[in-house]
Amino acid sequence: MKKILFILTMTIMQLPLHAQKVAVGTNALMDLMMIPNLGTDIVVGERSVVGLHAFCTYKPWGKDVRLMGLQPEYRYFFSGRPMNSFFVGAGGLAMSYDITWSGKVYKGNALGAGLTFGYVMPLTHRLNLEFYSGFGAIAYRHKEHFKSDYYDTDYTTNGMHRANAMGYYLLPTRFGVSISYMIK
């Protein structure tokens, strides 16, 4: 996870930045679900935008849930202007999680990729409202056990935790209503 974050950060730092071509925002739906998030979008071409969005949560609603993830994304705008009108995007997902649900513990990592479709509506010269949804494949690898099994101390090989469940699902990868601000 740290290597992915480092590579993405270094890649974004290599892009030429112009103040009027950077936006920061948050997904209001994730905020309502008590998952704080923040994203940045950088215009890289006449119709192209590259973004990196991060989220994490710790015990929302008092539930035993911990999530931390990154979502890089490339968006292509059909209108000829970036950050305006309809777009299609390709994105990824890297996530680490520790969830206790109905007496079972799921602790592991997930990687995914998918497509996003959406619409950006300019509200003012600097403020945008975005609607989007995405679908893709998410591969996971985690330890899955009942809460009373205590695999945290028993289920290791050479000091490394072994996964006892892995696979993939076709799931929504992005869904939201975001408010973004163009930085000048």
C-alpha positions as CSV (number, residue, x, y, z in Angstrom):
1,M,0.0,0.0,0.0
2,K,2.9,2.4,0.8
3,K,4.6,1.6,-2.5
4,I,1.4,2.3,-4.4
5,L,0.9,5.6,-2.6
6,F,4.6,6.6,-3.3
7,I,4.4,5.7,-7.0
8,L,1.1,7.7,-7.4
9,T,2.5,10.7,-5.6
10,M,5.6,10.8,-7.6
11,T,3.7,10.4,-10.9
12,I,1.4,13.3,-10.0
13,M,4.3,15.4,-8.9
14,Q,5.8,15.1,-12.4
15,L,2.8,16.6,-14.1
16,P,3.0,20.3,-15.0
17,L,0.8,22.1,-12.6
18,H,-1.1,25.3,-13.4
19,A,-3.1,26.9,-10.6
20,Q,-6.3,27.2,-12.6
21,K,-6.1,23.5,-13.6
22,V,-6.3,21.9,-10.1
23,A,-9.4,21.1,-8.1
24,V,-10.0,19.6,-4.7
25,G,-13.2,18.1,-3.5
26,T,-15.0,15.6,-1.3
27,N,-17.7,13.0,-1.9
28,A,-20.7,14.1,0.0
29,L,-22.3,10.6,0.1
30,M,-19.2,9.1,1.7
31,D,-19.2,12.0,4.2
32,L,-22.8,11.1,5.1
33,M,-21.7,7.5,5.7
34,M,-19.0,8.8,8.1
35,I,-16.1,8.0,5.7
36,P,-14.0,11.1,5.5
37,N,-12.5,11.6,2.1
38,L,-10.5,14.1,0.0
39,G,-9.6,14.1,-3.7
40,T,-7.7,16.2,-6.1
41,D,-8.1,16.4,-9.9
42,I,-5.5,17.8,-12.2
43,V,-6.1,18.8,-15.8
44,V,-3.6,17.0,-18.1
45,G,-5.0,17.7,-21.5
46,E,-7.7,19.4,-23.5
47,R,-10.3,16.7,-22.4
48,S,-8.4,14.8,-19.8
49,V,-8.2,14.9,-16.0
50,V,-6.2,12.7,-13.6
51,G,-7.4,12.4,-10.1
52,L,-6.4,10.8,-6.8
53,H,-8.9,10.3,-4.0
54,A,-8.2,9.0,-0.5
55,F,-10.6,7.8,2.2
56,C,-10.4,6.3,5.6
57,T,-12.7,5.6,8.5
58,Y,-12.4,4.2,12.0
59,K,-15.5,2.9,13.8
60,P,-18.3,4.7,12.0
61,W,-21.7,4.6,13.9
62,G,-19.9,2.7,16.6
63,K,-19.4,-0.4,14.4
64,D,-16.0,-2.2,14.4
65,V,-15.0,-1.1,10.9
66,R,-11.6,0.3,9.7
67,L,-11.0,1.2,6.1
68,M,-8.2,3.1,4.3
69,G,-8.0,3.4,0.6
70,L,-6.9,5.2,-2.5
71,Q,-8.7,5.6,-5.8
72,P,-6.7,7.0,-8.8
73,E,-8.7,7.8,-11.9
74,Y,-8.4,9.1,-15.4
75,R,-11.4,10.9,-16.8
76,Y,-12.2,11.8,-20.5
77,F,-14.7,14.7,-21.0
78,F,-16.9,14.6,-24.1
79,S,-17.6,18.4,-24.1
80,G,-14.1,19.4,-25.1
81,R,-13.6,21.1,-21.8
82,P,-12.2,19.3,-18.8
83,M,-14.3,19.3,-15.6
84,N,-17.5,20.2,-17.5
85,S,-20.4,18.0,-18.7
86,F,-20.4,14.2,-19.3
87,F,-17.3,12.0,-18.8
88,V,-16.1,8.4,-18.8
89,G,-13.3,7.3,-16.6
90,A,-11.0,4.4,-15.8
91,G,-9.9,4.0,-12.3
92,G,-8.4,1.8,-9.7
93,L,-8.9,1.0,-6.1
94,A,-6.4,0.0,-3.4
95,M,-7.8,-0.6,0.1
96,S,-6.9,-2.1,3.4
97,Y,-9.7,-3.1,5.8
98,D,-10.5,-4.6,9.2
99,I,-14.2,-5.3,9.6
100,T,-16.1,-7.2,12.3
101,W,-19.6,-8.1,11.1
102,S,-22.1,-10.5,12.6
103,G,-19.4,-12.2,14.7
104,K,-16.9,-12.6,11.9
105,V,-13.7,-10.8,11.3
106,Y,-12.4,-9.8,7.8
107,K,-8.9,-8.3,7.8
108,G,-7.1,-7.8,4.5
109,N,-6.5,-5.9,1.3
110,A,-8.4,-5.3,-1.9
111,L,-7.3,-4.1,-5.4
112,G,-9.7,-3.3,-8.1
113,A,-10.2,-1.6,-11.5
114,G,-13.3,-0.3,-13.2
115,L,-15.1,2.2,-15.3
116,T,-16.8,5.4,-14.1
117,F,-19.5,7.4,-15.8
118,G,-20.6,10.8,-14.7
119,Y,-21.6,14.4,-15.2
120,V,-19.9,17.6,-13.9
121,M,-22.2,20.6,-13.4
122,P,-20.4,24.0,-12.9
123,L,-22.2,26.0,-10.2
124,T,-19.9,29.0,-10.2
125,H,-16.6,29.8,-11.9
126,R,-14.7,27.8,-9.3
127,L,-17.3,25.4,-7.8
128,N,-18.5,22.2,-9.4
129,L,-21.0,19.6,-8.5
130,E,-20.2,16.0,-9.8
131,F,-22.5,13.0,-10.1
132,Y,-20.8,9.7,-10.9
133,S,-21.0,5.9,-10.5
134,G,-18.6,3.2,-11.4
135,F,-18.5,-0.6,-11.7
136,G,-15.6,-2.9,-11.8
137,A,-13.8,-6.0,-10.5
138,I,-12.3,-6.1,-7.0
139,A,-9.9,-8.8,-6.0
140,Y,-9.5,-9.4,-2.2
141,R,-7.2,-11.3,0.0
142,H,-8.0,-11.5,3.7
143,K,-8.1,-13.4,6.9
144,E,-11.6,-14.5,7.7
145,H,-12.5,-16.0,11.0
146,F,-15.0,-15.9,13.9
147,K,-14.3,-13.3,16.5
148,S,-13.7,-15.8,19.2
149,D,-11.1,-17.8,17.1
150,Y,-8.1,-15.5,17.9
151,Y,-6.3,-16.2,14.7
152,D,-4.2,-13.0,15.2
153,T,-1.7,-14.9,17.2
154,D,-2.1,-18.4,15.7
155,Y,-2.5,-18.0,12.0
156,T,1.0,-16.9,10.9
157,T,3.8,-18.3,8.9
158,N,7.3,-16.9,9.5
159,G,5.8,-13.9,11.3
160,M,3.5,-13.1,8.3
161,H,-0.3,-13.3,8.5
162,R,-1.6,-15.8,6.0
163,A,-4.8,-15.2,4.1
164,N,-7.4,-17.9,4.2
165,A,-9.9,-16.3,1.8
166,M,-9.2,-14.7,-1.6
167,G,-11.2,-14.1,-4.7
168,Y,-12.9,-11.3,-6.6
169,Y,-16.3,-9.7,-7.0
170,L,-17.9,-7.5,-9.6
171,L,-19.0,-4.5,-7.5
172,P,-19.6,-0.8,-7.6
173,T,-16.1,0.8,-7.3
174,R,-17.3,4.5,-7.2
175,F,-20.6,6.1,-6.4
176,G,-21.1,9.7,-5.3
177,V,-22.1,13.3,-5.4
178,S,-19.0,15.4,-5.0
179,I,-18.4,19.1,-4.5
180,S,-15.1,20.3,-5.9
181,Y,-13.4,23.7,-5.8
182,M,-11.1,24.9,-8.6
183,I,-7.9,26.3,-7.1
184,K,-6.5,29.4,-8.9
